[in-house]
Amino acid sequence: MPIGYYPALESVRGELAEKYSDWMRPGASLSQQRKTQKRQEMELADLVLAPSNFVADTIRTFHPHKHVVLAPYGVDLAA
């Protein structure tokens, strides 16, 4: 899960659009087909990898019982 679970993104995008409508350009929302695919993927997943606590939290907001593990981006140079 790279950026956050899509319903969280849509919620934030909506809030920002209301607050900064004169600043924002129209953003492309996920198609209904893509939303259905993402929802099915989440339902089928036994484990979800998230690169940050923020992303993990967006997943847990919509799927509180889903097993989420942090897998941060980057390289551990010490290892």
N, CA, C and O atoms as a GROMACS GRO file, in nm:
protein
  316
    1MET      N    1   0.085  -0.116   0.000
    1MET     CA    2   0.000   0.000   0.000
    1MET      C    3   0.090   0.124   0.000
    1MET      O    4   0.150   0.155   0.103
    2PRO      N    5   0.102   0.192  -0.109
    2PRO     CA    6   0.202   0.298  -0.121
    2PRO      C    7   0.168   0.430  -0.051
    2PRO      O    8   0.254   0.485   0.018
    3ILE      N    9   0.049   0.483  -0.067
    3ILE     CA   10   0.022   0.620  -0.024
    3ILE      C   11  -0.086   0.628   0.083
    3ILE      O   12  -0.092   0.727   0.155
    4GLY      N   13  -0.166   0.533   0.095
    4GLY     CA   14  -0.279   0.534   0.186
    4GLY      C   15  -0.397   0.469   0.118
    4GLY      O   16  -0.404   0.464  -0.005
    5TYR      N   17  -0.487   0.420   0.197
    5TYR     CA   18  -0.603   0.351   0.141
    5TYR      C   19  -0.693   0.454   0.073
    5TYR      O   20  -0.717   0.561   0.128
    6TYR      N   21  -0.744   0.422  -0.046
    6TYR     CA   22  -0.810   0.520  -0.132
    6TYR      C   23  -0.927   0.595  -0.066
    6TYR      O   24  -0.943   0.713  -0.096
    7PRO      N   25  -1.009   0.535   0.021
    7PRO     CA   26  -1.116   0.617   0.081
    7PRO      C   27  -1.061   0.731   0.166
    7PRO      O   28  -1.121   0.838   0.173
    8ALA      N   29  -0.947   0.709   0.231
    8ALA     CA   30  -0.885   0.815   0.310
    8ALA      C   31  -0.838   0.927   0.218
    8ALA      O   32  -0.857   1.045   0.249
    9LEU      N   33  -0.776   0.891   0.108
    9LEU     CA   34  -0.730   0.990   0.010
    9LEU      C   35  -0.848   1.072  -0.043
    9LEU      O   36  -0.839   1.194  -0.054
   10GLU      N   37  -0.956   1.005  -0.077
   10GLU     CA   38  -1.073   1.076  -0.129
   10GLU      C   39  -1.133   1.171  -0.025
   10GLU      O   40  -1.178   1.280  -0.059
   11SER      N   41  -1.132   1.130   0.100
   11SER     CA   42  -1.183   1.215   0.207
   11SER      C   43  -1.098   1.341   0.222
   11SER      O   44  -1.151   1.452   0.231
   12VAL      N   45  -0.966   1.323   0.226
   12VAL     CA   46  -0.876   1.438   0.238
   12VAL      C   47  -0.887   1.528   0.116
   12VAL      O   48  -0.890   1.650   0.129
   13ARG      N   49  -0.892   1.468  -0.001
   13ARG     CA   50  -0.904   1.547  -0.124
   13ARG      C   51  -1.033   1.631  -0.122
   13ARG      O   52  -1.032   1.747  -0.162
   14GLY      N   53  -1.142   1.572  -0.073
   14GLY     CA   54  -1.268   1.645  -0.064
   14GLY      C   55  -1.260   1.762   0.033
   14GLY      O   56  -1.310   1.870   0.003
   15GLU      N   57  -1.197   1.740   0.149
   15GLU     CA   58  -1.181   1.847   0.247
   15GLU      C   59  -1.096   1.961   0.190
   15GLU      O   60  -1.129   2.079   0.206
   16LEU      N   61  -0.987   1.926   0.124
   16LEU     CA   62  -0.901   2.027   0.065
   16LEU      C   63  -0.970   2.102  -0.049
   16LEU      O   64  -0.951   2.223  -0.064
   17ALA      N   65  -1.049   2.032  -0.126
   17ALA     CA   66  -1.120   2.095  -0.237
   17ALA      C   67  -1.220   2.199  -0.185
   17ALA      O   68  -1.238   2.305  -0.245
   18GLU      N   69  -1.286   2.167  -0.073
   18GLU     CA   70  -1.378   2.263  -0.015
   18GLU      C   71  -1.305   2.386   0.038
   18GLU      O   72  -1.347   2.499   0.016
   19LYS      N   73  -1.195   2.362   0.106
   19LYS     CA   74  -1.121   2.470   0.170
   19LYS      C   75  -1.042   2.555   0.070
   19LYS      O   76  -1.034   2.677   0.084
   20TYR      N   77  -0.984   2.490  -0.031
   20TYR     CA   78  -0.896   2.558  -0.125
   20TYR      C   79  -0.944   2.544  -0.269
   20TYR      O   80  -0.863   2.523  -0.360
   21SER      N   81  -1.072   2.556  -0.291
   21SER     CA   82  -1.126   2.531  -0.424
   21SER      C   83  -1.066   2.623  -0.530
   21SER      O   84  -1.051   2.583  -0.646
   22ASP      N   85  -1.030   2.745  -0.491
   22ASP     CA   86  -0.973   2.836  -0.590
   22ASP      C   87  -0.827   2.806  -0.620
   22ASP      O   88  -0.773   2.857  -0.718
   23TRP      N   89  -0.763   2.725  -0.538
   23TRP     CA   90  -0.622   2.690  -0.558
   23TRP      C   91  -0.604   2.557  -0.630
   23TRP      O   92  -0.505   2.536  -0.701
   24MET      N   93  -0.699   2.468  -0.611
   24MET     CA   94  -0.681   2.330  -0.658
   24MET      C   95  -0.728   2.312  -0.801
   24MET      O   96  -0.829   2.369  -0.843
   25ARG      N   97  -0.654   2.233  -0.873
   25ARG     CA   98  -0.700   2.193  -1.005
   25ARG      C   99  -0.781   2.065  -0.989
   25ARG      O  100  -0.760   1.992  -0.893
   26PRO      N  101  -0.869   2.038  -1.078
   26PRO     CA  102  -0.951   1.916  -1.066
   26PRO      C  103  -0.863   1.792  -1.066
   26PRO      O  104  -0.774   1.776  -1.150
   27GLY      N  105  -0.888   1.705  -0.970
   27GLY     CA  106  -0.809   1.582  -0.959
   27GLY      C  107  -0.888   1.464  -1.010
   27GLY      O  108  -1.010   1.459  -1.000
   28ALA      N  109  -0.817   1.370  -1.063
   28ALA     CA  110  -0.881   1.249  -1.114
   28ALA      C  111  -0.908   1.155  -0.998
   28ALA      O  112  -0.818   1.121  -0.922
   29SER      N  113  -1.031   1.115  -0.984
   29SER     CA  114  -1.068   1.018  -0.883
   29SER      C  115  -1.056   0.878  -0.943
   29SER      O  116  -1.058   0.861  -1.064
   30LEU      N  117  -1.044   0.780  -0.856
   30LEU     CA  118  -1.038   0.643  -0.905
   30LEU      C  119  -1.172   0.607  -0.969
   30LEU      O  120  -1.277   0.648  -0.922
   31SER      N  121  -1.165   0.530  -1.075
   31SER     CA  122  -1.288   0.483  -1.139
   31SER      C  123  -1.358   0.384  -1.047
   31SER      O  124  -1.296   0.325  -0.958
   32GLN      N  125  -1.486   0.365  -1.069
   32GLN     CA  126  -1.562   0.269  -0.987
   32GLN      C  127  -1.503   0.130  -1.000
   32GLN      O  128  -1.497   0.055  -0.902
   33GLN      N  129  -1.459   0.094  -1.119
   33GLN     CA  130  -1.398  -0.038  -1.140
   33GLN      C  131  -1.271  -0.052  -1.057
   33GLN      O  132  -1.248  -0.157  -0.997
   34ARG      N  133  -1.189   0.052  -1.053
   34ARG     CA  134  -1.064   0.048  -0.977
   34ARG      C  135  -1.093   0.042  -0.826
   34ARG      O  136  -1.024  -0.028  -0.752
   35LYS      N  137  -1.196   0.116  -0.781
   35LYS     CA  138  -1.235   0.111  -0.640
   35LYS      C  139  -1.280  -0.029  -0.600
   35LYS      O  140  -1.244  -0.079  -0.494
   36THR      N  141  -1.358  -0.091  -0.688
   36THR     CA  142  -1.404  -0.228  -0.661
   36THR      C  143  -1.285  -0.322  -0.653
   36THR      O  144  -1.280  -0.408  -0.565
   37GLN      N  145  -1.191  -0.307  -0.744
   37GLN     CA  146  -1.071  -0.392  -0.744
   37GLN      C  147  -0.992  -0.372  -0.614
   37GLN      O  148  -0.951  -0.470  -0.552
   38LYS      N  149  -0.972  -0.249  -0.573
   38LYS     CA  150  -0.895  -0.220  -0.451
   38LYS      C  151  -0.966  -0.275  -0.327
   38LYS      O  152  -0.902  -0.327  -0.237
   39ARG      N  153  -1.098  -0.263  -0.324
   39ARG     CA  154  -1.175  -0.316  -0.211
   39ARG      C  155  -1.163  -0.468  -0.205
   39ARG      O  156  -1.146  -0.525  -0.097
   40GLN      N  157  -1.172  -0.534  -0.321
   40GLN     CA  158  -1.158  -0.680  -0.325
   40GLN      C  159  -1.018  -0.724  -0.285
   40GLN      O  160  -1.003  -0.823  -0.213
   41GLU      N  161  -0.917  -0.652  -0.331
   41GLU     CA  162  -0.779  -0.685  -0.292
   41GLU      C  163  -0.763  -0.680  -0.141
   41GLU      O  164  -0.701  -0.768  -0.081
   42MET      N  165  -0.818  -0.575  -0.080
   42MET     CA  166  -0.806  -0.561   0.066
   42MET      C  167  -0.880  -0.673   0.137
   42MET      O  168  -0.830  -0.726   0.237
   43GLU      N  169  -0.997  -0.709   0.087
   43GLU     CA  170  -1.075  -0.816   0.150
   43GLU      C  171  -1.001  -0.950   0.142
   43GLU      O  172  -1.010  -1.030   0.234
   44LEU      N  173  -0.929  -0.974   0.033
   44LEU     CA  174  -0.858  -1.100   0.013
   44LEU      C  175  -0.723  -1.106   0.084
   44LEU      O  176  -0.670  -1.215   0.106
   45ALA      N  177  -0.669  -0.992   0.119
   45ALA     CA  178  -0.534  -0.989   0.177
   45ALA      C  179  -0.532  -1.046   0.318
   45ALA      O  180  -0.614  -1.010   0.402
   46ASP      N  181  -0.436  -1.134   0.343
   46ASP     CA  182  -0.413  -1.186   0.477
   46ASP      C  183  -0.322  -1.091   0.555
   46ASP      O  184  -0.327  -1.086   0.678
   47LEU      N  185  -0.240  -1.017   0.482
   47LEU     CA  186  -0.142  -0.927   0.540
   47LEU      C  187  -0.126  -0.808   0.447
   47LEU      O  188  -0.118  -0.825   0.325
   48VAL      N  189  -0.122  -0.687   0.503
   48VAL     CA  190  -0.104  -0.566   0.423
   48VAL      C  191   0.025  -0.499   0.467
   48VAL      O  192   0.046  -0.476   0.587
   49LEU      N  193   0.111  -0.467   0.372
   49LEU     CA  194   0.237  -0.398   0.401
   49LEU      C  195   0.216  -0.249   0.383
   49LEU      O  196   0.158  -0.206   0.283
   50ALA      N  197   0.264  -0.171   0.478
   50ALA     CA  198   0.251  -0.025   0.473
   50ALA      C  199   0.387   0.037   0.498
   50ALA      O  200   0.461  -0.009   0.585
   51PRO      N  201   0.423   0.142   0.422
   51PRO     CA  202   0.554   0.203   0.438
   51PRO      C  203   0.566   0.301   0.555
   51PRO      O  204   0.676   0.342   0.590
   52SER      N  205   0.452   0.339   0.616
   52SER     CA  206   0.456   0.436   0.725
   52SER      C  207   0.336   0.416   0.817
   52SER      O  208   0.239   0.349   0.781
   53ASN      N  209   0.344   0.475   0.935
   53ASN     CA  210   0.231   0.469   1.027
   53ASN      C  211   0.109   0.538   0.970
   53ASN      O  212  -0.003   0.494   0.992
   54PHE      N  213   0.130   0.648   0.897
   54PHE     CA  214   0.017   0.718   0.835
   54PHE      C  215  -0.060   0.623   0.743
   54PHE      O  216  -0.183   0.615   0.751
   55VAL      N  217   0.012   0.553   0.656
   55VAL     CA  218  -0.054   0.461   0.563
   55VAL      C  219  -0.123   0.350   0.640
   55VAL      O  220  -0.237   0.314   0.609
   56ALA      N  221  -0.056   0.295   0.740
   56ALA     CA  222  -0.116   0.188   0.822
   56ALA      C  223  -0.245   0.238   0.888
   56ALA      O  224  -0.344   0.165   0.893
   57ASP      N  225  -0.243   0.360   0.938
   57ASP     CA  226  -0.362   0.416   1.002
   57ASP      C  227  -0.477   0.432   0.905
   57ASP      O  228  -0.593   0.410   0.942
   58THR      N  229  -0.449   0.470   0.779
   58THR     CA  230  -0.558   0.485   0.682
   58THR      C  231  -0.621   0.349   0.652
   58THR      O  232  -0.742   0.340   0.629
   59ILE      N  233  -0.541   0.245   0.654
   59ILE     CA  234  -0.595   0.110   0.631
   59ILE      C  235  -0.680   0.069   0.750
   59ILE      O  236  -0.792   0.020   0.733
   60ARG      N  237  -0.628   0.088   0.871
   60ARG     CA  238  -0.700   0.046   0.992
   60ARG      C  239  -0.830   0.124   1.012
   60ARG      O  240  -0.923   0.072   1.074
   61THR      N  241  -0.838   0.246   0.960
   61THR     CA  242  -0.961   0.324   0.970
   61THR      C  243  -1.076   0.252   0.901
   61THR      O  244  -1.188   0.251   0.951
   62PHE      N  245  -1.047   0.191   0.788
   62PHE     CA  246  -1.151   0.126   0.708
   62PHE      C  247  -1.155  -0.026   0.728
   62PHE      O  248  -1.256  -0.090   0.699
   63HIS      N  249  -1.045  -0.083   0.777
   63HIS     CA  250  -1.037  -0.227   0.800
   63HIS      C  251  -0.967  -0.250   0.933
   63HIS      O  252  -0.851  -0.291   0.936
   64PRO      N  253  -1.037  -0.225   1.045
   64PRO     CA  254  -0.972  -0.230   1.176
   64PRO      C  255  -0.918  -0.367   1.216
   64PRO      O  256  -0.832  -0.376   1.304
   65HIS      N  257  -0.966  -0.473   1.155
   65HIS     CA  258  -0.921  -0.607   1.193
   65HIS      C  259  -0.819  -0.665   1.095
   65HIS      O  260  -0.777  -0.780   1.111
   66LYS      N  261  -0.779  -0.587   0.997
   66LYS     CA  262  -0.682  -0.634   0.898
   66LYS      C  263  -0.543  -0.630   0.959
   66LYS      O  264  -0.509  -0.534   1.029
   67HIS      N  265  -0.463  -0.732   0.935
   67HIS     CA  266  -0.325  -0.739   0.986
   67HIS      C  267  -0.236  -0.651   0.898
   67HIS      O  268  -0.218  -0.680   0.779
   68VAL      N  269  -0.180  -0.544   0.957
   68VAL     CA  270  -0.097  -0.448   0.885
   68VAL      C  271   0.043  -0.449   0.946
   68VAL      O  272   0.059  -0.443   1.068
   69VAL      N  273   0.144  -0.456   0.860
   69VAL     CA  274   0.283  -0.458   0.904
   69VAL      C  275   0.358  -0.345   0.835
   69VAL      O  276   0.339  -0.320   0.716
   70LEU      N  277   0.444  -0.275   0.911
   70LEU     CA  278   0.525  -0.170   0.853
   70LEU      C  279   0.643  -0.228   0.778
   70LEU      O  280   0.714  -0.315   0.828
   71ALA      N  281   0.662  -0.181   0.657
   71ALA     CA  282   0.776  -0.217   0.572
   71ALA      C  283   0.826  -0.086   0.512
   71ALA      O  284   0.794  -0.055   0.398
   72PRO      N  285   0.904  -0.008   0.589
   72PRO     CA  286   0.943   0.126   0.545
   72PRO      C  287   1.024   0.125   0.417
   72PRO      O  288   1.097   0.030   0.386
   73TYR      N  289   1.009   0.234   0.342
   73TYR     CA  290   1.093   0.255   0.225
   73TYR      C  291   1.236   0.282   0.271
   73TYR      O  292   1.259   0.325   0.384
   74GLY      N  293   1.330   0.257   0.185
   74GLY     CA  294   1.468   0.291   0.215
   74GLY      C  295   1.554   0.169   0.239
   74GLY      O  296   1.511   0.055   0.222
   75VAL      N  297   1.676   0.197   0.277
   75VAL     CA  298   1.776   0.093   0.296
   75VAL      C  299   1.837   0.112   0.435
   75VAL      O  300   1.871   0.224   0.474
   76ASP      N  301   1.850   0.004   0.508
   76ASP     CA  302   1.920   0.009   0.636
   76ASP      C  303   2.068  -0.010   0.610
   76ASP      O  304   2.114  -0.123   0.591
   77LEU      N  305   2.143   0.098   0.608
   77LEU     CA  306   2.286   0.091   0.574
   77LEU      C  307   2.365   0.013   0.678
   77LEU      O  308   2.468  -0.046   0.645
   78ALA      N  309   2.320   0.011   0.801
   78ALA     CA  310   2.390  -0.064   0.906
   78ALA      C  311   2.378  -0.214   0.882
   78ALA      O  312   2.469  -0.290   0.919
   79ALA      N  313   2.270  -0.257   0.823
   79ALA     CA  314   2.250  -0.401   0.801
   79ALA      C  315   2.324  -0.442   0.675
   79ALA      O  316   2.321  -0.559   0.637
   0.00000   0.00000   0.00000
